[in-house]
Amino acid sequence: MKALKLLGFGVIGYLCGSVSFGRVVGRIVAPELDMADTTLAMPGGAELDYRGVSATSVAVKTSPAWGIVTGVLDTGKAYVPTLLTMRRWPDEPFHAAVAVGAIVGHNYPLYHGFNGGRGQTPFYGGMLAMDPIGVPVTNLAGVAIGVGVFREMLASYTLGMWLAIPWFMWRRRTPEAIFAVAGNLLFSIRVIPEIKDYLELRRSGEMDAVGTWRDFFSSYPALDPHRDQVPEAPDTTG
């Protein structure tokens, strides 16, 4: 019976996560642009093709401000149902099923041809509801290790998510640890195309190492203050 309930809560999370705010905001701000094909500027001037639709797409194609708005909405679609479920059933693992479902919906949205983002923002949305302190702790530690030890953009960008697993294990919260494992696996599967391109750029020497925090943040679309704003629509009258 509990397995069926977990499945049901997962479906609820999936339907919430399937709302693609990258598309919603994109259609409002820049309806003439295709958010499903984005080129990311990487350290050293290299470019990486991003095939998802998310806050990253909006930040690159419109402006960092709209990217942040999209990120907040994508975080909220996991945060709100996870938090409400936790409060209603505090002694049950249903909230973890909702959070995992939201990531699946974000990555494979029912309403948008199953082509969505990579799952990072709803991951942190779910984690924010479960453990607000854990989000900044794991993120800052991940960036510090990625920049200071590995000097890799990919490591700096993803280690915070992986550190959520030992964080929840240390806090002896089994449902949350399972959520963290599932979320990282879902994210890893979706970024396989980008990881292949990233590794090729590193092998070829086209992409520089990330030596400082400034290098990391300047390569993060939503935090780049010099990112171009929404382009004007082409003149089709003449």
N, C-alpha and C positions, 0 to 999 in steps of 0.2 A: 504493500500500500504506500509506504513512504517513497519507494522508487517512482511510483506513478505521480506522486505529489511533486517530487523533485523535477520530473520531466515536465509537468505542467507549469511549474515556476520558471523552468528554463525557456519554455515557449513564450511566456509572458515577457521575459527579458529579451528574447529574440525579436519579438514584435516591436518592443521599444527601441532596441538597437538598430532595427531596420530603417528607421527614419534617417535618411542621409542628409544631415545638415550642410554638408559640403555642397550638395546640389541645391538645397533650398536657398542658402545664402548666395551661392553663385548665380542662381537664376534671378535673384532680386538685384544684386549689385552689378553683375556683368553678364546679362543673358546671352550676349553674343559670343561668349567664350566657352570652350569645351573643358570642363574641369577633370575629365578622365585621362588627360594626357599632359603631363607636366614635366618640365626640365628643371632639375635642381642644380644650383651652383655649389660646387664643393671646394674644399681648400686647394689652392694652387691653380684655380681657374678651370678645373675639370667640370664636366657636366654629367649628371646622372638622370636617366629617364625614370620617372615615377608614374606607375600605371594605375594607382588607386585614386579614390576620390575622398578627400578628407580636409581637415583644417590646413594641412600643408599645401594642398592644391590651391585653396582659396588665398592663403597668404602669398604664395608665389605669383598667382595670376591677377590678384587685385591689390591688396595691401596687407601689411602685418596686422593692422587694426581689425580688419574683417577676418583674418585668419584666427585671431584671438577670440573674436565673437563666436566663430564656428567651433573652436576648440572648447569653449565654455559650454556651448550647447551639446556637443558630442560627449563631454564629460557628464553633463547633467542627465542625459538620457540613460546612463548607467547608475549614476549616483542616486537619483530620486527613487526609482523602484527598488534599488538595493536597500536604501535606508528605510523606506516604508516597510519593506518585508522584515527587516531586522527588528523594527519596533513592534510589529504586530506578532511576530513569532521569534522572540529573542533566544529561545532555547533550541531552536531548530536550525538546520543547515540550509534552509530554503533560500536565504539571501545569496549564498554562494552560487546556487543554480541560476538565480536571476542575473547575477553579474556575469557569469560565463555566457549565458544566453545573449546578453547585450553585446558582448564582444563578437559572438558568432553573427548576430544580426548586423552589426557594423561592418564586418568583413564581407558578409554575403547577404546584402539587404534584399528582403523579399520584394520590396516595392520598386527596386531599381535594377532588375536583371541580375541580381546576385554579384554585382561588381561594386565593392565598397572600398573601405580604407584598410589599414593594417592592424588596427585594434589597440593602439597605444592609449588614445584618449579615453575610450570606455574602460580600459583596464584600470587606469588611474581614477576614473569615476567610481568604479566599484570599490577600489581600495580606499578611496577617500571616505566612503560611507562606513567601511569596516574598521579602518584604523587611520584617522587623520594625521597622526604623528608620523606614521610609517611612510607617507608619501614624500615629504621633504627629506627625511632621513635617508631613505634608499636612493632618491634622486640625486641628492648632493654627493653621497658616497659614490654612486655610479659614475657621475661626471668627473669627480676627483680622481678615481682610479683610471677611468678611460683616458683622461688627459695626462695625468701625472705619471702613470705606469705604462699604459699601452700606447699612448699618443695616437689613438685611432678614433676617428669620427664615429664609426660604427659602434665601437665599444662604449664610447661616451654617451651615445644616444640610447643604447639598449640595456646597459648593465643595471640601471636602476630597477628595471622590471625584474631581472633575474634575482637581484638581491632581495626582492619581496618574498621569495621562497624561504631562505634562511631566516628572514625577519619574522615571518609568521610561525615558523617552526620553533624559533627561540621563545616566542610568546605563547607556545603550546596551543595554537588555534588550528586544529586540523582542517575544518572546512575551508578556512581562509587559505591555508597552505595548498590545498587541492585546487582552489580557485587560481592561485598564483601559478601553479604548474600548468594548468589548462590554458590560462591566458598567455603564458609565454610560448607554449606549443602552437597555439592558434596564430600568434604574432609571427613566429618563426616560419611557419608554413607560408604565410602570405607575403613575407619579404624575400622569399627565395630568389625571384627574378632580380630584385634590386641588389641582393647580396652578391649574386654572380657578377653583375656589372661592376659593383663596388670593388670586388677582389681583382677583377681584370684591370681596373683603373689603377689600383695600388701596385699590381705586378708590373704594369707598363711604365710606372713612374709619372703618370699624368696627374695623380692626386698626391698632394703633400700630406705629411703627418700633421696631427693636431698638437702643436707644441705648447699652447697657452689656452687659458680660459677664453681669452678674446678671440682666438681662432675658432673655438667651438661655437661661441655665441654669434659671431659674425657669419657663420655658415648655417645658422638656424633661421629659416625663412620668417617665422613669426616674430623674431627678435631683431631683424635687420631694419634699422630706421631708414636706410637708403633705398629700400625696395620701391620700385616704381608703383605709382598709384594706378587706379583703374584706367585702362586706355580708352580713348574716345572711340565710339562706334564709327566704323568706316562710312564715308559719305557715299550713299547709293542713289542720290538724287540726280546726279549728272552723268 
